[in-house]
Amino acid sequence: MKTTMTISVDKDLKEAFSIFSREMGTTPTNLMNMMMKNTVNRRDYDVSGFEIEAFSKDEKESLLTNKSIQKSMAKLSFIA
Protein backbone atom coordinates (compact mmCIF):
# COMPACT_ATOMS: atom_id res chain seq x y z
CA MET A 1 0.00 0.00 0.00
CA LYS A 2 1.37 3.41 -0.98
CA THR A 3 0.80 6.72 0.75
CA THR A 4 1.80 10.32 0.11
CA MET A 5 4.21 12.39 2.22
CA THR A 6 4.33 16.16 1.85
CA ILE A 7 7.56 17.96 2.77
CA SER A 8 8.75 21.54 2.35
CA VAL A 9 12.11 22.22 0.75
CA ASP A 10 13.89 25.21 -0.69
CA LYS A 11 12.87 25.81 -4.32
CA ASP A 12 16.47 25.72 -5.56
CA LEU A 13 17.16 22.49 -3.67
CA LYS A 14 14.06 20.86 -5.16
CA GLU A 15 15.14 21.79 -8.68
CA ALA A 16 18.74 20.66 -8.09
CA PHE A 17 17.51 17.35 -6.63
CA SER A 18 15.19 16.82 -9.60
CA ILE A 19 18.05 17.44 -12.03
CA PHE A 20 20.34 15.13 -10.06
CA SER A 21 17.65 12.44 -10.09
CA ARG A 22 17.27 12.66 -13.86
CA GLU A 23 21.05 12.49 -14.29
CA MET A 24 21.03 9.31 -12.18
CA GLY A 25 18.27 7.85 -14.38
CA THR A 26 15.63 7.84 -11.69
CA THR A 27 13.10 10.12 -9.98
CA PRO A 28 13.19 12.19 -6.80
CA THR A 29 10.56 9.84 -5.35
CA ASN A 30 12.75 6.79 -5.98
CA LEU A 31 15.80 8.46 -4.42
CA MET A 32 13.82 9.54 -1.36
CA ASN A 33 12.39 6.03 -0.97
CA MET A 34 15.90 4.54 -1.14
CA MET A 35 17.20 7.03 1.43
CA MET A 36 14.26 6.38 3.76
CA LYS A 37 14.58 2.58 3.49
CA ASN A 38 18.30 2.80 4.15
CA THR A 39 17.72 5.04 7.18
CA VAL A 40 15.09 2.72 8.65
CA ASN A 41 17.13 -0.44 7.97
CA ARG A 42 20.33 1.01 9.45
CA ARG A 43 18.49 2.87 12.24
CA ASP A 44 20.94 5.68 11.55
CA TYR A 45 21.16 8.75 9.35
CA ASP A 46 24.56 10.24 8.63
CA VAL A 47 24.43 13.24 6.33
CA SER A 48 28.21 13.64 6.41
CA GLY A 49 28.65 10.51 4.28
CA PHE A 50 26.67 11.79 1.32
CA GLU A 51 28.48 12.96 -1.77
CA ILE A 52 26.76 15.11 -4.35
CA GLU A 53 28.98 14.55 -7.34
CA ALA A 54 26.55 16.02 -9.85
CA PHE A 55 26.75 19.48 -8.25
CA SER A 56 29.48 21.98 -9.01
CA LYS A 57 31.61 23.47 -6.25
CA ASP A 58 29.53 26.66 -6.37
CA GLU A 59 26.28 24.69 -6.12
CA LYS A 60 27.57 22.75 -3.11
CA GLU A 61 28.64 25.96 -1.41
CA SER A 62 25.22 27.47 -2.09
CA LEU A 63 23.50 24.47 -0.51
CA LEU A 64 25.80 24.46 2.52
CA THR A 65 25.17 28.15 3.20
CA ASN A 66 21.41 27.93 2.63
CA LYS A 67 19.71 29.09 5.85
CA SER A 68 16.77 26.69 5.49
CA ILE A 69 19.11 23.72 5.09
CA GLN A 70 21.24 24.88 8.03
CA LYS A 71 18.11 25.01 10.22
CA SER A 72 17.17 21.48 9.15
CA MET A 73 20.68 20.22 9.88
CA ALA A 74 20.54 21.85 13.32
CA LYS A 75 17.26 20.05 14.00
CA LEU A 76 18.81 16.72 12.97
CA SER A 77 21.78 17.36 15.28
CA PHE A 78 19.41 18.18 18.12
CA ILE A 79 17.49 14.92 17.64
CA ALA A 80 20.61 12.76 17.61
PDB file with SEQRES, HELIX, SHEET and CRYST1 records, atoms N, CA, C and O in Angstrom:
SEQRES   1 A   80  MET LYS THR THR MET THR ILE SER VAL ASP LYS ASP LEU          
SEQRES   2 A   80  LYS GLU ALA PHE SER ILE PHE SER ARG GLU MET GLY THR          
SEQRES   3 A   80  THR PRO THR ASN LEU MET ASN MET MET MET LYS ASN THR          
SEQRES   4 A   80  VAL ASN ARG ARG ASP TYR ASP VAL SER GLY PHE GLU ILE          
SEQRES   5 A   80  GLU ALA PHE SER LYS ASP GLU LYS GLU SER LEU LEU THR          
SEQRES   6 A   80  ASN LYS SER ILE GLN LYS SER MET ALA LYS LEU SER PHE          
SEQRES   7 A   80  ILE ALA                                                      
HELIX    1 AA1 LYS A   11  GLU A   23  1                                  13    
HELIX    2 AA2 PRO A   28  ARG A   42  1                                  15    
HELIX    3 AA3 VAL A   47  GLY A   49  5                                   3    
HELIX    4 AA4 LYS A   57  LEU A   64  1                                   8    
HELIX    5 AA5 LYS A   67  ILE A   79  1                                  13    
CRYST1    1.000    1.000    1.000  90.00  90.00  90.00 P 1           1          
ATOM      1  N   MET A   1       0.839  -1.175   0.000  1.00  0.00           N  
ATOM      2  CA  MET A   1       0.000   0.000   0.000  1.00  0.00           C  
ATOM      3  C   MET A   1       0.887   1.242   0.000  1.00  0.00           C  
ATOM      4  O   MET A   1       1.817   1.343   0.800  1.00  0.00           O  
ATOM      5  N   LYS A   2       0.605   2.169  -0.879  1.00  0.00           N  
ATOM      6  CA  LYS A   2       1.367   3.406  -0.981  1.00  0.00           C  
ATOM      7  C   LYS A   2       0.614   4.532  -0.285  1.00  0.00           C  
ATOM      8  O   LYS A   2      -0.609   4.502  -0.151  1.00  0.00           O  
ATOM      9  N   THR A   3       1.381   5.526   0.153  1.00  0.00           N  
ATOM     10  CA  THR A   3       0.804   6.717   0.752  1.00  0.00           C  
ATOM     11  C   THR A   3       1.602   7.919   0.266  1.00  0.00           C  
ATOM     12  O   THR A   3       2.651   7.752  -0.357  1.00  0.00           O  
ATOM     13  N   THR A   4       1.134   9.096   0.533  1.00  0.00           N  
ATOM     14  CA  THR A   4       1.795  10.324   0.109  1.00  0.00           C  
ATOM     15  C   THR A   4       2.353  11.059   1.320  1.00  0.00           C  
ATOM     16  O   THR A   4       1.698  11.156   2.357  1.00  0.00           O  
ATOM     17  N   MET A   5       3.574  11.577   1.178  1.00  0.00           N  
ATOM     18  CA  MET A   5       4.207  12.386   2.218  1.00  0.00           C  
ATOM     19  C   MET A   5       4.474  13.759   1.617  1.00  0.00           C  
ATOM     20  O   MET A   5       5.024  13.857   0.520  1.00  0.00           O  
ATOM     21  N   THR A   6       4.100  14.800   2.309  1.00  0.00           N  
ATOM     22  CA  THR A   6       4.334  16.158   1.850  1.00  0.00           C  
ATOM     23  C   THR A   6       5.422  16.785   2.707  1.00  0.00           C  
ATOM     24  O   THR A   6       5.317  16.816   3.933  1.00  0.00           O  
ATOM     25  N   ILE A   7       6.476  17.288   2.052  1.00  0.00           N  
ATOM     26  CA  ILE A   7       7.556  17.964   2.770  1.00  0.00           C  
ATOM     27  C   ILE A   7       7.812  19.319   2.122  1.00  0.00           C  
ATOM     28  O   ILE A   7       7.478  19.529   0.956  1.00  0.00           O  
ATOM     29  N   SER A   8       8.395  20.224   2.870  1.00  0.00           N  
ATOM     30  CA  SER A   8       8.750  21.537   2.351  1.00  0.00           C  
ATOM     31  C   SER A   8      10.257  21.609   2.187  1.00  0.00           C  
ATOM     32  O   SER A   8      11.009  21.279   3.103  1.00  0.00           O  
ATOM     33  N   VAL A   9      10.690  22.043   1.012  1.00  0.00           N  
ATOM     34  CA  VAL A   9      12.111  22.223   0.748  1.00  0.00           C  
ATOM     35  C   VAL A   9      12.310  23.533  -0.009  1.00  0.00           C  
ATOM     36  O   VAL A   9      11.386  24.070  -0.621  1.00  0.00           O  
ATOM     37  N   ASP A  10      13.509  24.015   0.051  1.00  0.00           N  
ATOM     38  CA  ASP A  10      13.886  25.208  -0.687  1.00  0.00           C  
ATOM     39  C   ASP A  10      13.682  24.956  -2.186  1.00  0.00           C  
ATOM     40  O   ASP A  10      13.995  23.874  -2.683  1.00  0.00           O  
ATOM     41  N   LYS A  11      13.163  25.942  -2.893  1.00  0.00           N  
ATOM     42  CA  LYS A  11      12.873  25.809  -4.318  1.00  0.00           C  
ATOM     43  C   LYS A  11      14.110  25.404  -5.114  1.00  0.00           C  
ATOM     44  O   LYS A  11      14.030  24.527  -5.974  1.00  0.00           O  
ATOM     45  N   ASP A  12      15.244  26.029  -4.840  1.00  0.00           N  
ATOM     46  CA  ASP A  12      16.475  25.717  -5.562  1.00  0.00           C  
ATOM     47  C   ASP A  12      16.944  24.292  -5.269  1.00  0.00           C  
ATOM     48  O   ASP A  12      17.445  23.603  -6.158  1.00  0.00           O  
ATOM     49  N   LEU A  13      16.780  23.858  -4.027  1.00  0.00           N  
ATOM     50  CA  LEU A  13      17.159  22.495  -3.667  1.00  0.00           C  
ATOM     51  C   LEU A  13      16.278  21.492  -4.397  1.00  0.00           C  
ATOM     52  O   LEU A  13      16.771  20.483  -4.900  1.00  0.00           O  
ATOM     53  N   LYS A  14      14.981  21.762  -4.459  1.00  0.00           N  
ATOM     54  CA  LYS A  14      14.058  20.865  -5.164  1.00  0.00           C  
ATOM     55  C   LYS A  14      14.477  20.721  -6.622  1.00  0.00           C  
ATOM     56  O   LYS A  14      14.542  19.608  -7.144  1.00  0.00           O  
ATOM     57  N   GLU A  15      14.754  21.822  -7.266  1.00  0.00           N  
ATOM     58  CA  GLU A  15      15.144  21.786  -8.678  1.00  0.00           C  
ATOM     59  C   GLU A  15      16.469  21.043  -8.856  1.00  0.00           C  
ATOM     60  O   GLU A  15      16.608  20.221  -9.762  1.00  0.00           O  
ATOM     61  N   ALA A  16      17.434  21.334  -7.995  1.00  0.00           N  
ATOM     62  CA  ALA A  16      18.736  20.658  -8.094  1.00  0.00           C  
ATOM     63  C   ALA A  16      18.589  19.153  -7.865  1.00  0.00           C  
ATOM     64  O   ALA A  16      19.237  18.355  -8.543  1.00  0.00           O  
ATOM     65  N   PHE A  17      17.737  18.765  -6.913  1.00  0.00           N  
ATOM     66  CA  PHE A  17      17.510  17.347  -6.625  1.00  0.00           C  
ATOM     67  C   PHE A  17      16.805  16.662  -7.799  1.00  0.00           C  
ATOM     68  O   PHE A  17      17.096  15.510  -8.119  1.00  0.00           O  
ATOM     69  N   SER A  18      15.886  17.372  -8.429  1.00  0.00           N  
ATOM     70  CA  SER A  18      15.189  16.820  -9.598  1.00  0.00           C  
ATOM     71  C   SER A  18      16.166  16.604 -10.753  1.00  0.00           C  
ATOM     72  O   SER A  18      16.121  15.573 -11.425  1.00  0.00           O  
ATOM     73  N   ILE A  19      17.037  17.564 -10.979  1.00  0.00           N  
ATOM     74  CA  ILE A  19      18.051  17.435 -12.031  1.00  0.00           C  
ATOM     75  C   ILE A  19      18.986  16.274 -11.715  1.00  0.00           C  
ATOM     76  O   ILE A  19      19.273  15.444 -12.578  1.00  0.00           O  
ATOM     77  N   PHE A  20      19.452  16.223 -10.482  1.00  0.00           N  
ATOM     78  CA  PHE A  20      20.335  15.135 -10.060  1.00  0.00           C  
ATOM     79  C   PHE A  20      19.657  13.784 -10.277  1.00  0.00           C  
ATOM     80  O   PHE A  20      20.284  12.844 -10.766  1.00  0.00           O  
ATOM     81  N   SER A  21      18.399  13.688  -9.921  1.00  0.00           N  
ATOM     82  CA  SER A  21      17.651  12.439 -10.088  1.00  0.00           C  
ATOM     83  C   SER A  21      17.611  12.017 -11.548  1.00  0.00           C  
ATOM     84  O   SER A  21      17.849  10.854 -11.874  1.00  0.00           O  
ATOM     85  N   ARG A  22      17.304  12.978 -12.435  1.00  0.00           N  
ATOM     86  CA  ARG A  22      17.269  12.664 -13.864  1.00  0.00           C  
ATOM     87  C   ARG A  22      18.638  12.207 -14.354  1.00  0.00           C  
ATOM     88  O   ARG A  22      18.734  11.266 -15.142  1.00  0.00           O  
ATOM     89  N   GLU A  23      19.696  12.870 -13.891  1.00  0.00           N  
ATOM     90  CA  GLU A  23      21.050  12.488 -14.285  1.00  0.00           C  
ATOM     91  C   GLU A  23      21.392  11.079 -13.815  1.00  0.00           C  
ATOM     92  O   GLU A  23      22.184  10.385 -14.452  1.00  0.00           O  
ATOM     93  N   MET A  24      20.802  10.659 -12.712  1.00  0.00           N  
ATOM     94  CA  MET A  24      21.031   9.314 -12.176  1.00  0.00           C  
ATOM     95  C   MET A  24      20.103   8.287 -12.822  1.00  0.00           C  
ATOM     96  O   MET A  24      20.207   7.095 -12.536  1.00  0.00           O  
ATOM     97  N   GLY A  25      19.192   8.742 -13.693  1.00  0.00           N  
ATOM     98  CA  GLY A  25      18.275   7.851 -14.382  1.00  0.00           C  
ATOM     99  C   GLY A  25      17.112   7.387 -13.530  1.00  0.00           C  
ATOM    100  O   GLY A  25      16.568   6.304 -13.743  1.00  0.00           O  
ATOM    101  N   THR A  26      16.731   8.208 -12.566  1.00  0.00           N  
ATOM    102  CA  THR A  26      15.626   7.844 -11.685  1.00  0.00           C  
ATOM    103  C   THR A  26      14.789   9.081 -11.382  1.00  0.00           C  
ATOM    104  O   THR A  26      14.900  10.092 -12.076  1.00  0.00           O  
ATOM    105  N   THR A  27      13.963   9.007 -10.360  1.00  0.00           N  
ATOM    106  CA  THR A  27      13.098  10.124  -9.982  1.00  0.00           C  
ATOM    107  C   THR A  27      13.402  10.556  -8.546  1.00  0.00           C  
ATOM    108  O   THR A  27      13.979   9.788  -7.775  1.00  0.00           O  
ATOM    109  N   PRO A  28      13.020  11.770  -8.191  1.00  0.00           N  
ATOM    110  CA  PRO A  28      13.188  12.193  -6.803  1.00  0.00           C  
ATOM    111  C   PRO A  28      12.470  11.248  -5.830  1.00  0.00           C  
ATOM    112  O   PRO A  28      12.983  10.969  -4.746  1.00  0.00           O  
ATOM    113  N   THR A  29      11.303  10.764  -6.211  1.00  0.00           N  
ATOM    114  CA  THR A  29      10.560   9.840  -5.352  1.00  0.00           C  
ATOM    115  C   THR A  29      11.358   8.567  -5.098  1.00  0.00           C  
ATOM    116  O   THR A  29      11.444   8.101  -3.961  1.00  0.00           O  
ATOM    117  N   ASN A  30      11.944   8.004  -6.157  1.00  0.00           N  
ATOM    118  CA  ASN A  30      12.745   6.790  -5.980  1.00  0.00           C  
ATOM    119  C   ASN A  30      13.951   7.039  -5.075  1.00  0.00           C  
ATOM    120  O   ASN A  30      14.257   6.218  -4.211  1.00  0.00           O  
ATOM    121  N   LEU A  31      14.636   8.168  -5.270  1.00  0.00           N  
ATOM    122  CA  LEU A  31      15.800   8.465  -4.423  1.00  0.00           C  
ATOM    123  C   LEU A  31      15.390   8.654  -2.966  1.00  0.00           C  
ATOM    124  O   LEU A  31      16.074   8.175  -2.061  1.00  0.00           O  
ATOM    125  N   MET A  32      14.284   9.347  -2.736  1.00  0.00           N  
ATOM    126  CA  MET A  32      13.817   9.543  -1.363  1.00  0.00           C  
ATOM    127  C   MET A  32      13.419   8.216  -0.731  1.00  0.00           C  
ATOM    128  O   MET A  32      13.709   7.979   0.442  1.00  0.00           O  
ATOM    129  N   ASN A  33      12.756   7.345  -1.496  1.00  0.00           N  
ATOM    130  CA  ASN A  33      12.393   6.028  -0.971  1.00  0.00           C  
ATOM    131  C   ASN A  33      13.631   5.221  -0.598  1.00  0.00           C  
ATOM    132  O   ASN A  33      13.653   4.567   0.445  1.00  0.00           O  
ATOM    133  N   MET A  34      14.665   5.260  -1.445  1.00  0.00           N  
ATOM    134  CA  MET A  34      15.898   4.537  -1.142  1.00  0.00           C  
ATOM    135  C   MET A  34      16.556   5.076   0.130  1.00  0.00           C  
ATOM    136  O   MET A  34      17.010   4.307   0.978  1.00  0.00           O  
ATOM    137  N   MET A  35      16.604   6.411   0.254  1.00  0.00           N  
ATOM    138  CA  MET A  35      17.202   7.027   1.433  1.00  0.00           C  
ATOM    139  C   MET A  35      16.417   6.657   2.688  1.00  0.00           C  
ATOM    140  O   MET A  35      17.006   6.346   3.723  1.00  0.00           O  
ATOM    141  N   MET A  36      15.090   6.691   2.597  1.00  0.00           N  
ATOM    142  CA  MET A  36      14.263   6.380   3.759  1.00  0.00           C  
ATOM    143  C   MET A  36      14.394   4.909   4.164  1.00  0.00           C  
ATOM    144  O   MET A  36      14.484   4.600   5.352  1.00  0.00           O  
ATOM    145  N   LYS A  37      14.404   4.015   3.194  1.00  0.00           N  
ATOM    146  CA  LYS A  37      14.576   2.582   3.494  1.00  0.00           C  
ATOM    147  C   LYS A  37      15.927   2.330   4.138  1.00  0.00           C  
ATOM    148  O   LYS A  37      16.029   1.584   5.112  1.00  0.00           O  
ATOM    149  N   ASN A  38      16.965   2.955   3.593  1.00  0.00           N  
ATOM    150  CA  ASN A  38      18.304   2.798   4.152  1.00  0.00           C  
ATOM    151  C   ASN A  38      18.364   3.316   5.589  1.00  0.00           C  
ATOM    152  O   ASN A  38      18.968   2.683   6.455  1.00  0.00           O  
ATOM    153  N   THR A  39      17.744   4.451   5.837  1.00  0.00           N  
ATOM    154  CA  THR A  39      17.724   5.037   7.176  1.00  0.00           C  
ATOM    155  C   THR A  39      17.015   4.117   8.167  1.00  0.00           C  
ATOM    156  O   THR A  39      17.514   3.880   9.268  1.00  0.00           O  
ATOM    157  N   VAL A  40      15.857   3.602   7.775  1.00  0.00           N  
ATOM    158  CA  VAL A  40      15.094   2.716   8.654  1.00  0.00           C  
ATOM    159  C   VAL A  40      15.848   1.409   8.891  1.00  0.00           C  
ATOM    160  O   VAL A  40      15.925   0.934  10.024  1.00  0.00           O  
ATOM    161  N   ASN A  41      16.404   0.827   7.829  1.00  0.00           N  
ATOM    162  CA  ASN A  41      17.131  -0.437   7.965  1.00  0.00           C  
ATOM    163  C   ASN A  41      18.374  -0.302   8.841  1.00  0.00           C  
ATOM    164  O   ASN A  41      18.664  -1.180   9.654  1.00  0.00           O  
ATOM    165  N   ARG A  42      19.106   0.797   8.674  1.00  0.00           N  
ATOM    166  CA  ARG A  42      20.329   1.008   9.451  1.00  0.00           C  
ATOM    167  C   ARG A  42      20.044   1.584  10.831  1.00  0.00           C  
ATOM    168  O   ARG A  42      20.876   1.497  11.735  1.00  0.00           O  
ATOM    169  N   ARG A  43      18.853   2.178  10.988  1.00  0.00           N  
ATOM    170  CA  ARG A  43      18.487   2.871  12.237  1.00  0.00           C  
ATOM    171  C   ARG A  43      19.467   4.005  12.510  1.00  0.00           C  
ATOM    172  O   ARG A  43      19.781   4.306  13.662  1.00  0.00           O  
ATOM    173  N   ASP A  44      19.940   4.624  11.446  1.00  0.00           N  
ATOM    174  CA  ASP A  44      20.944   5.676  11.548  1.00  0.00           C  
ATOM    175  C   ASP A  44      20.831   6.564  10.317  1.00  0.00           C  
ATOM    176  O   ASP A  44      20.447   6.100   9.243  1.00  0.00           O  
ATOM    177  N   TYR A  45      21.161   7.828  10.473  1.00  0.00           N  
ATOM    178  CA  TYR A  45      21.159   8.754   9.347  1.00  0.00           C  
ATOM    179  C   TYR A  45      22.370   9.651   9.477  1.00  0.00           C  
ATOM    180  O   TYR A  45      22.443  10.488  10.377  1.00  0.00           O  
ATOM    181  N   ASP A  46      23.312   9.477   8.584  1.00  0.00           N  
ATOM    182  CA  ASP A  46      24.563  10.236   8.632  1.00  0.00           C  
ATOM    183  C   ASP A  46      24.684  11.092   7.378  1.00  0.00           C  
ATOM    184  O   ASP A  46      25.060  10.590   6.319  1.00  0.00           O  
ATOM    185  N   VAL A  47      24.371  12.366   7.487  1.00  0.00           N  
ATOM    186  CA  VAL A  47      24.428  13.244   6.330  1.00  0.00           C  
ATOM    187  C   VAL A  47      25.860  13.562   5.907  1.00  0.00           C  
ATOM    188  O   VAL A  47      26.083  14.022   4.788  1.00  0.00           O  
ATOM    189  N   SER A  48      26.820  13.325   6.776  1.00  0.00           N  
ATOM    190  CA  SER A  48      28.208  13.638   6.407  1.00  0.00           C  
ATOM    191  C   SER A  48      28.755  12.670   5.371  1.00  0.00           C  
ATOM    192  O   SER A  48      29.734  12.989   4.697  1.00  0.00           O  
ATOM    193  N   GLY A  49      28.151  11.497   5.226  1.00  0.00           N  
ATOM    194  CA  GLY A  49      28.647  10.506   4.285  1.00  0.00           C  
ATOM    195  C   GLY A  49      28.122  10.659   2.870  1.00  0.00           C  
ATOM    196  O   GLY A  49      28.514   9.902   1.981  1.00  0.00           O  
ATOM    197  N   PHE A  50      27.240  11.627   2.644  1.00  0.00           N  
ATOM    198  CA  PHE A  50      26.671  11.794   1.321  1.00  0.00           C  
ATOM    199  C   PHE A  50      27.573  12.640   0.444  1.00  0.00           C  
ATOM    200  O   PHE A  50      28.094  13.670   0.872  1.00  0.00           O  
ATOM    201  N   GLU A  51      27.747  12.195  -0.782  1.00  0.00           N  
ATOM    202  CA  GLU A  51      28.484  12.963  -1.773  1.00  0.00           C  
ATOM    203  C   GLU A  51      27.523  13.373  -2.870  1.00  0.00           C  
ATOM    204  O   GLU A  51      26.694  12.578  -3.311  1.00  0.00           O  
ATOM    205  N   ILE A  52      27.636  14.602  -3.303  1.00  0.00           N  
ATOM    206  CA  ILE A  52      26.759  15.114  -4.355  1.00  0.00           C  
ATOM    207  C   ILE A  52      27.643  15.427  -5.554  1.00  0.00           C  
ATOM    208  O   ILE A  52      27.945  16.586  -5.836  1.00  0.00           O  
ATOM    209  N   GLU A  53      28.041  14.400  -6.237  1.00  0.00           N  
ATOM    210  CA  GLU A  53      28.982  14.549  -7.336  1.00  0.00           C  
ATOM    211  C   GLU A  53      28.433  15.352  -8.499  1.00  0.00           C  
ATOM    212  O   GLU A  53      29.200  15.991  -9.219  1.00  0.00           O  
ATOM    213  N   ALA A  54      27.130  15.335  -8.699  1.00  0.00           N  
ATOM    214  CA  ALA A  54      26.551  16.018  -9.850  1.00  0.00           C  
ATOM    215  C   ALA A  54      26.556  17.542  -9.689  1.00  0.00           C  
ATOM    216  O   ALA A  54      26.377  18.260 -10.674  1.00  0.00           O  
ATOM    217  N   PHE A  55      26.756  18.044  -8.476  1.00  0.00           N  
ATOM    218  CA  PHE A  55      26.752  19.479  -8.253  1.00  0.00           C  
ATOM    219  C   PHE A  55      28.152  20.056  -8.427  1.00  0.00           C  
ATOM    220  O   PHE A  55      29.152  19.404  -8.129  1.00  0.00           O  
ATOM    221  N   SER A  56      28.200  21.277  -8.908  1.00  0.00           N  
ATOM    222  CA  SER A  56      29.481  21.982  -9.010  1.00  0.00           C  
ATOM    223  C   SER A  56      29.894  22.476  -7.628  1.00  0.00           C  
ATOM    224  O   SER A  56      29.104  22.441  -6.684  1.00  0.00           O  
ATOM    225  N   LYS A  57      31.117  22.930  -7.521  1.00  0.00           N  
ATOM    226  CA  LYS A  57      31.607  23.465  -6.247  1.00  0.00           C  
ATOM    227  C   LYS A  57      30.735  24.640  -5.790  1.00  0.00           C  
ATOM    228  O   LYS A  57      30.405  24.748  -4.608  1.00  0.00           O  
ATOM    229  N   ASP A  58      30.371  25.504  -6.712  1.00  0.00           N  
ATOM    230  CA  ASP A  58      29.528  26.656  -6.375  1.00  0.00           C  
ATOM    231  C   ASP A  58      28.147  26.217  -5.888  1.00  0.00           C  
ATOM    232  O   ASP A  58      27.602  26.794  -4.948  1.00  0.00           O  
ATOM    233  N   GLU A  59      27.584  25.190  -6.534  1.00  0.00           N  
ATOM    234  CA  GLU A  59      26.279  24.689  -6.119  1.00  0.00           C  
ATOM    235  C   GLU A  59      26.353  24.082  -4.721  1.00  0.00           C  
ATOM    236  O   GLU A  59      25.457  24.293  -3.903  1.00  0.00           O  
ATOM    237  N   LYS A  60      27.406  23.335  -4.448  1.00  0.00           N  
ATOM    238  CA  LYS A  60      27.570  22.750  -3.111  1.00  0.00           C  
ATOM    239  C   LYS A  60      27.672  23.848  -2.060  1.00  0.00           C  
ATOM    240  O   LYS A  60      27.038  23.775  -1.007  1.00  0.00           O  
ATOM    241  N   GLU A  61      28.472  24.860  -2.356  1.00  0.00           N  
ATOM    242  CA  GLU A  61      28.635  25.964  -1.407  1.00  0.00           C  
ATOM    243  C   GLU A  61      27.309  26.667  -1.163  1.00  0.00           C  
ATOM    244  O   GLU A  61      26.998  27.041  -0.032  1.00  0.00           O  
ATOM    245  N   SER A  62      26.532  26.845  -2.218  1.00  0.00           N  
ATOM    246  CA  SER A  62      25.221  27.467  -2.088  1.00  0.00           C  
ATOM    247  C   SER A  62      24.310  26.647  -1.182  1.00  0.00           C  
ATOM    248  O   SER A  62      23.601  27.200  -0.342  1.00  0.00           O  
ATOM    249  N   LEU A  63      24.331  25.333  -1.354  1.00  0.00           N  
ATOM    250  CA  LEU A  63      23.503  24.469  -0.514  1.00  0.00           C  
ATOM    251  C   LEU A  63      23.965  24.511   0.938  1.00  0.00           C  
ATOM    252  O   LEU A  63      23.141  24.564   1.851  1.00  0.00           O  
ATOM    253  N   LEU A  64      25.276  24.486   1.156  1.00  0.00           N  
ATOM    254  CA  LEU A  64      25.802  24.462   2.519  1.00  0.00           C  
ATOM    255  C   LEU A  64      25.562  25.761   3.268  1.00  0.00           C  
ATOM    256  O   LEU A  64      25.524  25.766   4.498  1.00  0.00           O  
ATOM    257  N   THR A  65      25.400  26.858   2.549  1.00  0.00           N  
ATOM    258  CA  THR A  65      25.166  28.149   3.198  1.00  0.00           C  
ATOM    259  C   THR A  65      23.689  28.528   3.206  1.00  0.00           C  
ATOM    260  O   THR A  65      23.326  29.593   3.705  1.00  0.00           O  
ATOM    261  N   ASN A  66      22.843  27.675   2.663  1.00  0.00           N  
ATOM    262  CA  ASN A  66      21.407  27.931   2.627  1.00  0.00           C  
ATOM    263  C   ASN A  66      20.847  27.898   4.052  1.00  0.00           C  
ATOM    264  O   ASN A  66      20.997  26.900   4.756  1.00  0.00           O  
ATOM    265  N   LYS A  67      20.211  28.974   4.470  1.00  0.00           N  
ATOM    266  CA  LYS A  67      19.711  29.094   5.852  1.00  0.00           C  
ATOM    267  C   LYS A  67      18.677  28.021   6.190  1.00  0.00           C  
ATOM    268  O   LYS A  67      18.689  27.479   7.295  1.00  0.00           O  
ATOM    269  N   SER A  68      17.790  27.711   5.255  1.00  0.00           N  
ATOM    270  CA  SER A  68      16.773  26.692   5.493  1.00  0.00           C  
ATOM    271  C   SER A  68      17.418  25.328   5.735  1.00  0.00           C  
ATOM    272  O   SER A  68      17.009  24.593   6.634  1.00  0.00           O  
ATOM    273  N   ILE A  69      18.420  24.995   4.937  1.00  0.00           N  
ATOM    274  CA  ILE A  69      19.111  23.719   5.092  1.00  0.00           C  
ATOM    275  C   ILE A  69      19.887  23.699   6.413  1.00  0.00           C  
ATOM    276  O   ILE A  69      19.909  22.676   7.098  1.00  0.00           O  
ATOM    277  N   GLN A  70      20.518  24.811   6.773  1.00  0.00           N  
ATOM    278  CA  GLN A  70      21.243  24.877   8.035  1.00  0.00           C  
ATOM    279  C   GLN A  70      20.298  24.651   9.221  1.00  0.00           C  
ATOM    280  O   GLN A  70      20.663  23.976  10.184  1.00  0.00           O  
ATOM    281  N   LYS A  71      19.093  25.212   9.153  1.00  0.00           N  
ATOM    282  CA  LYS A  71      18.112  25.007  10.222  1.00  0.00           C  
ATOM    283  C   LYS A  71      17.721  23.534  10.311  1.00  0.00           C  
ATOM    284  O   LYS A  71      17.611  22.984  11.406  1.00  0.00           O  
ATOM    285  N   SER A  72      17.513  22.898   9.160  1.00  0.00           N  
ATOM    286  CA  SER A  72      17.166  21.476   9.148  1.00  0.00           C  
ATOM    287  C   SER A  72      18.298  20.634   9.717  1.00  0.00           C  
ATOM    288  O   SER A  72      18.050  19.695  10.474  1.00  0.00           O  
ATOM    289  N   MET A  73      19.524  20.953   9.368  1.00  0.00           N  
ATOM    290  CA  MET A  73      20.680  20.223   9.877  1.00  0.00           C  
ATOM    291  C   MET A  73      20.783  20.398  11.389  1.00  0.00           C  
ATOM    292  O   MET A  73      21.110  19.450  12.102  1.00  0.00           O  
ATOM    293  N   ALA A  74      20.510  21.590  11.874  1.00  0.00           N  
ATOM    294  CA  ALA A  74      20.538  21.845  13.318  1.00  0.00           C  
ATOM    295  C   ALA A  74      19.486  21.004  14.033  1.00  0.00           C  
ATOM    296  O   ALA A  74      19.733  20.489  15.124  1.00  0.00           O  
ATOM    297  N   LYS A  75      18.314  20.866  13.419  1.00  0.00           N  
ATOM    298  CA  LYS A  75      17.259  20.051  14.000  1.00  0.00           C  
ATOM    299  C   LYS A  75      17.694  18.586  14.065  1.00  0.00           C  
ATOM    300  O   LYS A  75      17.458  17.909  15.066  1.00  0.00           O  
ATOM    301  N   LEU A  76      18.333  18.096  12.988  1.00  0.00           N  
ATOM    302  CA  LEU A  76      18.815  16.720  12.971  1.00  0.00           C  
ATOM    303  C   LEU A  76      19.865  16.505  14.066  1.00  0.00           C  
ATOM    304  O   LEU A  76      19.862  15.474  14.738  1.00  0.00           O  
ATOM    305  N   SER A  77      20.752  17.467  14.240  1.00  0.00           N  
ATOM    306  CA  SER A  77      21.783  17.361  15.279  1.00  0.00           C  
ATOM    307  C   SER A  77      21.157  17.336  16.660  1.00  0.00           C  
ATOM    308  O   SER A  77      21.628  16.627  17.549  1.00  0.00           O  
ATOM    309  N   PHE A  78      20.091  18.114  16.841  1.00  0.00           N  
ATOM    310  CA  PHE A  78      19.410  18.177  18.122  1.00  0.00           C  
ATOM    311  C   PHE A  78      18.751  16.853  18.456  1.00  0.00           C  
ATOM    312  O   PHE A  78      18.744  16.433  19.613  1.00  0.00           O  
ATOM    313  N   ILE A  79      18.191  16.189  17.441  1.00  0.00           N  
ATOM    314  CA  ILE A  79      17.491  14.923  17.637  1.00  0.00           C  
ATOM    315  C   ILE A  79      18.463  13.812  18.001  1.00  0.00           C  
ATOM    316  O   ILE A  79      18.140  12.944  18.812  1.00  0.00           O  
ATOM    317  N   ALA A  80      19.645  13.834  17.411  1.00  0.00           N  
ATOM    318  CA  ALA A  80      20.615  12.756  17.609  1.00  0.00           C  
ATOM    319  C   ALA A  80      21.169  12.706  18.980  1.00  0.00           C  
ATOM    320  O   ALA A  80      21.997  11.845  19.280  1.00  0.00           O  
TER     321      ALA A  80                                                      
END                                                                             
